[in-house]
Amino acid sequence: MLSRIFMVTLVALAMLTGSVKAAEYPKLKLIMGHVGAPTEINLLHRFAIKFKEEVEKKSGGNIVIEVHPAGELGGERDMVEGLQYRTLDLAFATTTVLANFVPEVTAFDFPFLIRDEDHAAKVYEGAIGEAMGQKVLEKSDIYVLTWASNGIRHILNAKRPIHSASDLKGIKIRTAENKVHMAFFRTMGADPTPMSATELFTALQQGVVDAMEGTLTWIVPAKFYETAKNLSLTRHLYAATILAMNGQQFGELPKDVQSLLKESAMVATRYQRDYLKSAEEDMVKTLEKAGVAVVHSDKIDFGSFQNAAQKVYDELGGEYKEIIEQIRKQ
């Protein structure tokens, strides 16, 4: 009988402790936007769902994250402006968008610089990522909660199989409005055409562009393979993206809420990285079943792509030389 009373008391204390802990966090709803497809294959949405789950669980439901995927709140630039005007609480932003405010982040955009997810973790979760996050805050009042992964990029096109850099000659390829990305493809004889991610599917469908470069976690869930049937696993660029918040708004939050958001963002980032280490092979199989002709890495002349990349380093890398060397040493 005493044992039963003791157990009931323990349960009651546990419930009380839990409710007190939850009460430590203010009631808060944060609106979060991204441009990714609303599926867990897409890395942005995968992150968003994990982040939401962690924040709501750890806050006892007091802090709610409302996720708006697939560009519901606009393109990346629109959402960054939303952060600045505080009409949006949380959003993802790529280095391409950030470079408009903080030119130094362009250093992360050079081809074949970040080797894989393990290398990315060392770069972005270490001193380099921390220092760059501080620059972003100082120059744009955007607070970097984490440098999340957006995967390794490949080339999908509607014209022909791409085995070497010369195969890109004359191909009109969608890129972000990023001087390094555009220079890389221009060096190979392609015609880089910047446009918003939200316009790309229709542009491929209508032949406005012949090709795109992107991650499999973007290509597969957004079904770009319905518009182009040649995929080359070039692994030419690692794509990072930040989870961002208005710096002043973040600073106004209680310290425990700040810590909760940062911890949850890191959990979601590592959740992405673990997924990526095993997911790409399955996504390639999905594409092949859908009739996509895949040029695997062992059939690609990487020397030709790296020669093209070196021309970009020679042309544009000078002002970023120090950080590029730091990244390579990680």
C-alpha positions, 0 to 999 in steps of 0.5 A: 500500500505504501509502495503504491502511495509512493508511486502515485506521489512520484507521478504527481511530482513529475507532472507538477515539475513538468508543468512548472518547466513548461510555465517557464516559457512564455506563450509564443507563436513564431511564423516560419517560411521556406521555399521547399516542397512540403515533404520530408524528402526536401531538406528545408521542410525536413528541417522545419518539421524537426525544428517545430517538433523539438521547440514545441516538445521542449517548451511544453507546447508554450512555443508554437512554430507555424510552418509555411512551405513551398514559397507560400510567404514569397521567395527567399528575398521576400522572406528575408525582407519580412525578417528585416521588417519583422512581418515574419519570424523565421526563414531560410536564406541561402548564401546567394541572398545573404551576399546582398547584405554580407558580400563575405558569404560568397566565399562559401559558394565556390565549386568543389570547396565543401567536400561532404556533410562531415566537412560541412559540419566542421566548417559551419559548426566551428569557428568559421561559421560562428565568425561569419554568423557574427558578420551577418548579424553586424551587417544586416541585423539577421541572426543566424540560428544555424547553418543548415544543410541544403545538400550537394548540387548536380545537373539536370537537363533536357538536352543531353547527358553531361559527362564533361564540362564541354557537354554544357556548351550552349545549354541554358541553365538556371542558376541563382543570381550568384556571381560565382555560380554564373561564372562557373557555368559561363566558363564551361560554355553554358548560358547561366540564367538567374531566376527565382526557384518558384519560377523554375518548373514552368521555365523548364516545362516551357523551354525557357531554360534547358537545365537546372543545377540543384540537390536531389532533395529538391529535384525529387520532391518538386518533380523537376524530373518530369521536365528534364530527363538527364541527370549528371551526379557532378557534386559541383557545389555544396549548398548551405542555408541559414535559419534566420531571425531578425537580430533585434527580435532574437535579442528581445527574447528571454535567454532560455527561449534563445537557447531553446531555439538555438539548441532545436536548430542544431538538432534539426541540422544534424537530423538533416546531415544524418539523413543525407548520408544515406538518402541520395542512393535511394533518390537516384533509384527513384529518378531512374524508375521515373525514366531519368538517364543518370550519369553516375560519378564514375562516368564523369570527367571531374578533371574537366569540371575542376579545371573550369572551377580553377578559372573561377578561383583565379578570376574571383577568389582573390578577395576570399583567399583567406577564408577559402584556405581556412575551409580547405584545411578543415 
